[in-house]
Amino acid sequence: MKKINVIDLDNTLIPYDSFRVFVINKIRSGNISVIFYTILRKIRFLSLAEYKRRVILSSGFLNDSKTIDKIVDRILQSINPRIMKVAKENTDDNTLNILCSASPDVYVKKVAQQLNWIGYGSYFKNKYFIHLWGHNKLTFIKSNYPVTDYIYNFAISDSKRDLELIKQFKFWLLLN
């Protein structure tokens, strides 16, 4: 059986929240819809998943390959070498490394490809937004990599919301 490692992106593999950086750049450039949705999120009128869905759709992000490439380049330059070392120490020829994040799928996949990993982020399935955060991340990994077919080897995250997921693994680290 193949082993899997699951590595979180934001505040784990990189020392910041990549989606937040994207939002801040959109706010600074005067994107009215992103500003509006951010205000609604701050006053808790929108859930985090709904906020991300609306920001992604209203900003034209999914079709903005220039912005996506800039995000990917910045992420690749920001990778924490200590986290990469830990991931490599838990990887052999029989291991799949999976970058799994609540950030948008369109750039999480590209970052993972550059690392020769597999990547999953929050995505749209038909008209529905699937937010890979907390329990949804656990459900996603279990349904795509069932324990009957894979050995859950190593996982690392910074978020207590991922604790339920990472505790499924033989070795795990919760940062912070």
C-alpha positions as CSV (number, residue, x, y, z in Angstrom):
1,M,0.0,0.0,0.0
2,K,1.1,3.5,-0.7
3,K,1.7,6.0,2.1
4,I,0.4,9.5,2.2
5,N,1.6,12.6,3.8
6,V,-0.7,15.6,4.1
7,I,0.9,19.0,4.4
8,D,-1.1,22.2,5.1
9,L,-0.1,25.3,3.0
10,D,-1.0,28.5,4.9
11,N,0.9,29.3,8.0
12,T,2.5,25.8,7.8
13,L,4.5,25.3,4.5
14,I,4.6,29.0,4.1
15,P,4.6,31.6,7.0
16,Y,1.5,33.5,5.9
17,D,-2.1,33.1,4.7
18,S,-1.9,33.2,0.9
19,F,-5.5,34.0,0.4
20,R,-5.4,36.9,2.8
21,V,-2.4,38.4,0.8
22,F,-4.5,38.1,-2.4
23,V,-7.5,39.9,-0.6
24,I,-5.3,42.7,0.7
25,N,-3.8,43.2,-2.8
26,K,-7.4,43.4,-4.2
27,I,-8.4,45.9,-1.5
28,R,-5.3,48.1,-2.1
29,S,-6.1,48.1,-5.8
30,G,-9.6,49.4,-5.0
31,N,-11.7,46.3,-5.9
32,I,-15.1,47.5,-4.6
33,S,-16.7,44.1,-4.4
34,V,-13.8,42.6,-2.4
35,I,-13.9,45.6,-0.1
36,F,-17.7,45.1,0.3
37,Y,-17.5,41.4,1.0
38,T,-14.6,41.9,3.4
39,I,-16.7,44.3,5.4
40,L,-19.6,41.8,5.5
41,R,-17.1,39.2,6.7
42,K,-15.7,41.4,9.4
43,I,-19.2,42.0,10.8
44,R,-19.8,38.3,10.6
45,F,-22.6,38.6,8.0
46,L,-20.8,36.1,5.8
47,S,-19.3,32.7,6.8
48,L,-15.7,32.2,5.8
49,A,-16.7,29.7,3.1
50,E,-19.3,32.1,1.6
51,Y,-16.8,35.0,1.9
52,K,-14.2,33.1,-0.1
53,R,-16.7,32.0,-2.7
54,R,-17.9,35.5,-3.3
55,V,-14.4,37.0,-3.4
56,I,-13.1,34.4,-5.8
57,L,-16.1,34.8,-8.1
58,S,-16.4,38.7,-8.0
59,S,-12.7,39.3,-8.4
60,G,-12.4,37.3,-11.7
61,F,-9.7,35.3,-9.9
62,L,-10.3,32.0,-11.6
63,N,-9.6,33.5,-15.0
64,D,-6.6,35.7,-14.0
65,S,-3.6,33.5,-14.8
66,K,-1.2,36.4,-14.3
67,T,-2.3,36.9,-10.7
68,I,-2.3,33.1,-10.1
69,D,1.2,32.8,-11.4
70,K,2.4,35.7,-9.2
71,I,0.9,34.0,-6.1
72,V,2.5,30.7,-7.0
73,D,5.9,32.3,-7.5
74,R,5.6,34.1,-4.2
75,I,4.6,30.9,-2.4
76,L,7.5,29.0,-3.9
77,Q,9.9,31.6,-2.7
78,S,8.3,31.6,0.8
79,I,8.4,27.9,1.6
80,N,9.7,27.2,5.1
81,P,12.9,25.0,4.6
82,R,12.3,23.4,8.0
83,I,8.9,22.2,7.0
84,M,10.2,20.9,3.7
85,K,12.9,19.1,5.6
86,V,10.4,17.4,7.9
87,A,8.2,16.5,4.9
88,K,11.2,15.0,3.1
89,E,12.3,13.0,6.2
90,N,8.8,11.4,6.2
91,T,8.9,10.6,2.5
92,D,10.2,7.7,0.6
93,D,9.7,6.2,-2.9
94,N,6.3,4.8,-1.7
95,T,4.9,8.1,-0.4
96,L,2.5,10.6,-2.0
97,N,2.9,14.1,-0.6
98,I,-0.5,15.9,-0.6
99,L,-0.7,19.7,-0.2
100,C,-4.1,20.3,1.2
101,S,-5.4,23.8,1.9
102,A,-8.5,25.9,2.3
103,S,-6.9,28.3,-0.1
104,P,-8.1,28.2,-3.8
105,D,-7.5,25.1,-5.7
106,V,-6.3,27.1,-8.8
107,Y,-3.0,27.9,-7.2
108,V,-2.6,25.2,-4.6
109,K,-2.5,22.6,-7.4
110,K,0.2,24.6,-9.3
111,V,2.4,25.0,-6.1
112,A,2.1,21.2,-5.5
113,Q,3.0,20.4,-9.1
114,Q,6.2,22.5,-8.7
115,L,7.1,20.4,-5.7
116,N,6.2,17.1,-7.4
117,W,3.3,16.7,-5.0
118,I,-0.5,16.4,-5.4
119,G,-2.4,19.5,-4.5
120,Y,-6.0,20.2,-3.4
121,G,-7.6,23.4,-2.3
122,S,-11.1,24.9,-2.0
123,Y,-12.9,24.5,-5.3
124,F,-16.1,24.8,-7.2
125,K,-18.1,21.6,-8.0
126,N,-20.8,22.6,-10.5
127,K,-22.2,25.7,-8.8
128,Y,-21.2,24.7,-5.2
129,F,-18.2,25.9,-3.4
130,I,-16.3,23.1,-1.6
131,H,-14.3,24.7,1.3
132,L,-11.5,22.4,2.3
133,W,-11.3,23.6,5.8
134,G,-11.6,21.8,9.1
135,H,-13.9,18.7,8.9
136,N,-14.3,19.1,5.2
137,K,-10.6,18.6,4.7
138,L,-10.8,15.3,6.7
139,T,-13.8,14.1,4.7
140,F,-12.1,15.0,1.4
141,I,-8.9,13.1,2.3
142,K,-10.8,10.0,3.6
143,S,-13.0,9.8,0.5
144,N,-10.1,10.3,-2.0
145,Y,-7.5,8.3,0.0
146,P,-9.4,5.6,2.0
147,V,-7.5,4.0,4.8
148,T,-8.3,0.6,3.2
149,D,-6.0,1.6,0.3
150,Y,-3.4,4.0,1.8
151,I,-1.2,4.2,4.9
152,Y,-1.7,7.5,6.7
153,N,1.9,8.2,7.4
154,F,2.5,11.9,8.3
155,A,0.5,15.1,8.5
156,I,1.4,18.7,9.6
157,S,-0.8,21.8,10.1
158,D,-0.9,25.0,12.1
159,S,-4.6,24.9,12.7
160,K,-6.5,23.2,15.6
161,R,-9.3,22.8,13.1
162,D,-7.1,20.2,11.3
163,L,-6.5,18.3,14.5
164,E,-9.2,15.7,13.7
165,L,-7.5,15.1,10.3
166,I,-3.8,15.0,11.4
167,K,-4.6,12.7,14.3
168,Q,-5.5,10.0,11.7
169,F,-1.8,9.8,10.8
170,K,0.9,7.6,12.3
171,F,3.1,10.8,12.8
172,W,1.7,14.3,13.0
173,L,2.7,17.8,14.0
174,L,0.5,20.6,15.1
175,L,2.4,23.9,14.9
176,N,1.9,26.6,17.5
